[in-house]
Amino acid sequence: MEKECTKEIIVNITEDQTITDLSKSIQPLNSEIFLKKMVRGMIVEVNLKSFLGLITLQLKNGDKLSVRAVGDDCEVAIDEVVNYLT
């Protein structure tokens, strides 16, 4: 059974941070990383390594997200995402 980690966060990023930069930073990790957010009344979960999925989320400061990583390096993956988005 694969290891899984989750964390709830509130987005707090600067204007010069882009989701593309975050996506590039997590590409070397083995874990699959997912972000879950309420979008127009529906819960949407996307793979962080998917640019199209990230566009769907339309992240902005104050958004509440659930970050989930599945894989042997899930703690590192969660830390990378949390450090970038908060």
N, C-alpha and C positions, 0 to 999 in steps of 0.2 A: 504494500500500500504506500502510495506517495505521500510525502510530507506536505502539509498545507498550513499556511499562516494567513491571518486576516487582521486588519486594523481599520478603525473608523477615523477619518480625518476631516478637517475643514480646510479647503483650499485657500492659500494665502501666497500668491506669487507676484513678482514684479512684472512690469510691462515688457522688460527685455527678455524674460524667460519664455521660451516657446516649448510647446509639447513635443515638437520635433527633436529638440535637444534632449529631452527626457527619454524619448524613444530610442535615440542613438545610444544613450548611456546604459540602457538596460539590455541592448541587443546581445552583449557577450554572456549574459546570465542564462543558465539552463532552465530556470523556472518559467512557467507560463504565468503571466501577471495580468490580472483583470481589475478594471475599475467599474464600480456600480454606482449609478446615480439615478435620481428621479428626473425624467425629461418629459415635459408636457403631460404629467399625470401617469406616466408609465415608467416602471423600473427598467433601466437599460444597463446591461453589463457588456463591456467590450474588452477585447484583448488589447493590452497596452502596446503590443508590438504591431498593431494594425492602425495605419494612418487614417483610413476611412472611418474606423470605429471611433477614433479619438475626435475626429471632426464632428461626429454625431453627438458626442457628449457636450460640446460647447462649454468647456470649463471656464469658470470665472471665480474670482475671490468670493468667499462666503459659501460656496457650494459644499454640501456634505457628501462625502464619498466613502464607499467601502472599498478598501484595497485588499485583494486576495491574490496570493501567490501559491502555486503548486509546483513542487520540485525540491531537489536536494539542497538548493541554495535559497529557499524561500525567505529566510530571515534577512539575508543580504538584499534580496529583491525588494522586500517590504521597506527596509531601511532606506534604500536608494530612492524609492518613490516618495516616501514620507518626507525625507530631507529635501527633495526637490519641490514638492507641492505645498509645503507648509513653512 
